[in-house]
Amino acid sequence: MCRSIKTLRPPAIPEKATEEEIRAAALQYVRKVSGFRAPAAHNEEVFAAAVEAVAEATRDLLEGLHVRGAAVAG
């Protein structure tokens, strides 16, 4: 587990995760899995696409989670 990736759902954070927090977590995940802090020029496109795919999956996950005891946004 990447220690720099934090939990992005209540009650770990009081409000909805920001786009910045989601993208930072996605970047850390892709860095960890790929083993590269920054990709070489020939890998930049696939690296960026992976970050976007993970960020999108993270948004979908967070929007779909139902946390027991959490306030429901209206």
Helices and strands as residue ranges (DSSP letters): H 19-34, G 41-43, H 44-64
